[in-house]
Amino acid sequence: MKKYILPLIALAAMVFGIGSVVRSQPKHETTVPPSPPPTSPYPHTVAAVGLVETSTENIAVGSPLADVVSEVSVTVNQAVRTGDPLFKLDNRHLRAELAMRQADYRVAVGQVKVNAAMLADASRQLGFFESLKDKNAVSAEDFTRRRSAVETAEAQLEEAKARVTAATAQIQMTQTNIERSIVRAPVDGDVLQVKVHPGEFAPAGVTTTPLVLLGQLKPLHVRVDVDENEAWRLRPEAPAIAAVRGNPNLKTPLTFVRFEPLVVPKKSLTGDSTERVDTRVLQVIYRVEDKALPLFVGQQMDVFIEDSNGATALTMK
């Protein structure tokens, strides 16, 4: 039995081991990408990545005053006109200050009337002294005192008028602050984002997240980052086309708008393993011509720009 059983056990163990090794081997299956990569319609192309933005660029609206928000007047996707209120700050203390300034103004105006009456009285007394035919009827000291009283009354009247002017300026300053507490739209556009709510504190100055983001959605622009090494190949009249990330069938022709004159460090990253991040880019602005294309602000697009300079260089070689 040992002569036959042991070889059978060894054979079974060997078969089991071979099967385990075969089953543990990785399976190489052909994977199909969810969408084909975009292709350029031009024989010589400058390829770049663009970000969709509004035609006015994205305007981050902040608050000129630091205070609590009392009312938000807009919602996302709402169209606004220049001067429309976006949100309001709590201005009760400013209104109380305005009432106090107005009271100071009324006091200053009353003081002007009092000083004007005192000047008129001092002027009448001085005129009476000056009208006397006998100059020896009053002493020189009394005459000098009357003249000094007129000069003093004139100075007090000027001071009172200056206080009226200062009170008027204080009222105007307070009214300006009340008006500034209502943050209004600087341009015609659409509300892209609202990150402020009633009861929240709105800090003055630049914030990491804008309180309200505005921009004109019609037409849309694409800000294209072209590597500085390929910037020389661009021409303003060169045709260009952009494809939506994830669906290369959604394409739109682009119209050149302008070059940004300043070459800046690259900030828009695509995540490609071969992408250079330690480079500078020339930003080119194009207008989206297909208004029916479903695009959103901040969306990335694959942009292809025709390069006739490349064809000329090949011909010269």
C-alpha positions in Angstrom: 0.0 0.0 0.0 2.9 2.4 0.8 4.3 1.7 -2.6 1.1 3.1 -4.3 -0.5 5.5 -1.8 2.6 7.8 -1.3 3.1 8.5 -5.0 -0.6 9.2 -5.3 -0.5 11.7 -2.4 2.6 13.4 -3.9 0.9 13.6 -7.3 -2.2 15.1 -5.8 -0.2 17.7 -3.8 1.7 18.6 -7.0 -1.5 19.1 -8.9 -3.0 21.2 -6.1 0.1 23.3 -6.0 0.2 23.9 -9.7 -3.5 24.8 -9.7 -3.0 27.3 -6.9 -0.1 29.0 -8.7 -2.1 29.2 -11.9 -5.2 30.7 -10.1 -3.0 33.3 -8.2 -1.6 34.7 -11.5 -3.0 38.2 -12.4 -5.4 38.4 -15.3 -4.6 40.9 -18.0 -7.9 42.2 -19.3 -8.2 44.9 -22.0 -9.9 48.0 -20.5 -11.8 50.5 -22.5 -11.6 54.1 -21.5 -15.0 55.7 -20.6 -14.5 58.2 -23.4 -11.9 58.5 -26.2 -9.2 61.1 -25.8 -9.8 64.4 -27.7 -8.1 64.8 -31.0 -7.0 67.9 -32.8 -8.5 68.8 -36.2 -5.4 70.6 -37.3 -2.2 69.0 -38.7 0.0 71.2 -36.6 -1.4 72.1 -33.2 -0.6 73.9 -30.0 -2.5 71.9 -27.3 -3.3 73.5 -23.9 -5.8 73.4 -21.1 -8.3 76.1 -20.6 -10.6 77.2 -17.8 -14.1 78.5 -18.5 -14.7 81.9 -16.9 -17.1 84.8 -17.3 -16.6 87.5 -19.9 -16.1 90.1 -17.1 -13.8 87.7 -15.2 -15.0 86.4 -11.9 -15.6 89.4 -9.6 -15.2 88.6 -5.9 -17.4 91.1 -4.1 -16.4 92.0 -0.5 -17.6 94.2 2.2 -16.2 97.8 2.7 -17.2 97.6 6.4 -16.8 94.9 9.0 -20.2 94.1 10.5 -23.0 91.6 10.8 -25.1 90.9 7.7 -28.7 91.8 8.2 -30.1 90.8 4.8 -29.0 89.0 1.6 -30.9 90.2 -1.5 -29.7 87.8 -4.2 -29.5 84.1 -4.9 -27.3 82.0 -7.1 -28.1 82.3 -10.9 -29.9 85.5 -10.4 -29.2 88.3 -12.9 -28.4 91.6 -11.5 -27.9 95.1 -12.8 -25.3 97.7 -11.8 -26.2 99.2 -8.5 -28.6 96.4 -7.4 -28.2 95.5 -3.7 -26.5 92.2 -3.0 -26.5 92.2 0.8 -26.9 94.7 3.6 -25.0 95.1 6.8 -26.5 96.0 10.2 -26.5 99.9 10.2 -28.5 100.7 13.3 -25.5 102.3 15.0 -24.9 104.4 11.9 -28.5 105.6 11.9 -28.2 106.5 15.6 -25.0 108.4 14.8 -26.7 110.2 11.9 -29.5 111.4 14.3 -26.8 112.7 16.7 -24.9 114.4 13.8 -28.2 116.1 12.7 -28.8 117.3 16.2 -25.3 118.8 16.3 -26.0 120.5 13.0 -29.2 122.1 14.3 -27.3 123.3 17.4 -24.6 124.8 15.1 -27.2 126.5 13.0 -28.8 128.0 16.1 -25.4 129.2 17.3 -24.9 130.9 14.0 -28.2 132.8 14.5 -27.2 133.8 18.0 -23.8 135.0 16.9 -25.3 136.9 14.0 -27.6 138.7 16.4 -24.7 139.5 18.7 -22.7 140.9 15.8 -25.7 143.0 14.7 -26.1 144.4 18.2 -22.3 145.2 18.5 -22.3 146.7 15.1 -25.3 149.0 16.0 -23.6 150.1 19.2 -20.4 150.9 17.3 -22.4 152.7 14.7 -24.1 154.8 17.3 -20.7 155.8 18.8 -19.4 156.6 15.3 -22.5 158.8 14.5 -21.9 161.1 17.5 -21.0 164.6 16.3 -19.1 165.3 19.5 -16.3 162.8 19.6 -15.5 163.8 23.2 -18.9 162.4 24.4 -17.4 159.0 24.8 -13.9 158.0 25.9 -11.4 156.4 23.5 -11.5 153.3 25.7 -15.2 152.8 25.2 -14.9 153.4 21.5 -12.1 150.8 21.3 -14.1 148.4 23.4 -17.1 148.7 21.0 -14.9 148.1 18.0 -13.3 145.0 19.7 -16.8 143.7 20.5 -17.6 143.9 16.8 -14.5 142.1 15.8 -15.1 139.4 18.5 -18.6 138.9 17.3 -17.5 138.5 13.7 -14.9 135.9 14.8 -17.5 134.0 16.8 -19.9 134.1 13.8 -17.2 132.7 11.6 -16.5 130.0 14.1 -20.2 129.1 14.3 -20.4 128.9 10.5 -17.3 126.6 10.5 -19.1 124.4 13.0 -22.1 124.2 10.7 -19.8 123.2 7.8 -18.1 120.5 10.0 -21.5 119.2 11.1 -22.7 119.0 7.5 -19.5 117.1 6.6 -20.1 114.7 9.5 -23.7 114.1 8.3 -22.5 113.4 4.8 -19.8 111.0 6.1 -22.4 109.1 8.2 -24.8 109.0 5.2 -22.0 107.7 3.0 -21.3 104.9 5.6 -25.0 104.0 5.6 -24.9 103.8 1.8 -21.7 101.7 1.9 -23.4 99.3 4.3 -25.5 98.3 1.3 -23.2 96.3 -0.9 -24.3 96.7 -4.5 -23.4 95.0 -7.8 -20.5 96.7 -9.5 -21.4 95.5 -13.0 -24.3 93.8 -14.9 -24.0 90.1 -14.5 -25.1 86.9 -12.9 -24.6 85.7 -9.3 -22.3 82.7 -9.4 -21.9 82.1 -5.7 -23.3 83.4 -2.4 -21.2 82.5 0.7 -22.8 84.9 3.1 -26.0 84.6 5.1 -28.0 86.8 7.5 -26.5 86.8 11.0 -23.0 86.0 9.8 -20.1 88.5 10.3 -18.8 90.0 7.1 -15.1 91.0 7.4 -13.8 94.0 5.6 -11.0 93.5 3.0 -9.9 90.5 1.1 -11.3 87.1 2.1 -10.2 83.6 1.1 -13.7 82.8 0.0 -15.6 85.7 -1.7 -18.8 86.7 0.0 -20.5 87.0 -3.4 -19.1 86.0 -6.8 -20.3 87.8 -9.9 -19.7 87.6 -13.6 -21.4 87.9 -17.0 -22.3 84.4 -18.3 -23.1 85.6 -21.9 -20.7 85.3 -23.5 -18.4 82.8 -21.8 -14.6 83.0 -22.1 -11.9 80.4 -21.9 -8.6 81.3 -20.2 -6.0 79.1 -21.9 -2.6 78.4 -20.3 0.0 77.9 -23.0 3.5 76.7 -22.0 6.1 79.5 -22.4 8.1 77.1 -24.6 5.2 77.1 -27.1 4.1 80.7 -26.8 6.0 81.8 -29.9 3.9 79.5 -32.0 0.6 81.4 -31.3 -1.0 83.9 -33.6 -4.1 86.0 -32.8 -5.8 85.1 -36.1 -5.1 81.3 -35.7 -8.3 79.2 -35.5 -8.9 77.3 -32.2 -11.3 74.8 -30.9 -12.1 73.5 -27.4 -13.5 70.2 -26.2 -15.3 69.4 -23.0 -13.3 67.2 -20.6 -14.8 63.7 -20.5 -16.8 64.1 -23.8 -14.6 65.1 -26.8 -17.8 65.1 -29.0 -18.9 68.4 -27.2 -16.8 70.9 -29.1 -17.0 74.6 -29.8 -15.0 77.0 -32.0 -13.2 79.8 -30.2 -12.6 83.4 -31.1 -9.5 85.2 -30.0 -10.0 88.0 -27.5 -6.6 89.0 -26.2 -3.3 88.0 -24.8 -2.6 88.6 -21.2 0.7 90.6 -21.3 2.1 89.1 -18.2 3.6 85.5 -18.2 2.7 83.9 -14.9 3.6 80.7 -13.0 1.4 77.7 -13.9 -1.4 77.2 -11.4 -4.0 75.2 -13.4 -3.0 71.6 -13.0 -4.4 68.7 -15.0 -3.0 65.8 -12.9 -1.1 64.3 -15.7 2.0 62.3 -14.5 4.2 63.9 -17.1 2.9 67.4 -16.5 5.5 70.1 -15.7 4.6 72.3 -12.7 7.8 74.3 -12.5 7.0 76.3 -15.6 5.4 79.6 -16.7 2.5 80.0 -19.0 1.1 82.7 -21.3 -2.6 83.1 -20.7 -4.8 83.6 -23.8 -8.4 84.6 -23.6 -10.9 83.1 -26.2 -14.6 83.6 -26.5 -16.9 80.5 -26.7 -18.9 80.7 -29.9 -21.3 77.8 -29.3 -23.8 79.3 -26.8 -25.8 76.1 -26.6 -22.9 74.1 -25.3 -23.5 73.1 -21.6 -20.6 74.7 -19.9 -20.0 75.9 -16.3 -17.7 78.5 -14.9 -14.5 76.9 -13.7 -14.8 73.8 -15.9 -11.6 72.6 -17.7 -11.5 72.2 -21.5 -9.0 70.7 -23.9 -8.0 73.5 -26.3 -6.3 73.0 -29.7 -4.9 76.0 -31.6 -3.7 75.7 -35.2 0.0 76.3 -35.6 1.0 77.5 -39.1 4.5 78.4 -37.7 5.1 74.7 -37.2 4.3 73.9 -40.8 6.6 76.7 -42.0 9.4 75.4 -39.8 9.0 71.8 -41.3 9.0 73.3 -44.8 12.2 75.2 -44.2 13.9 72.1 -43.0 
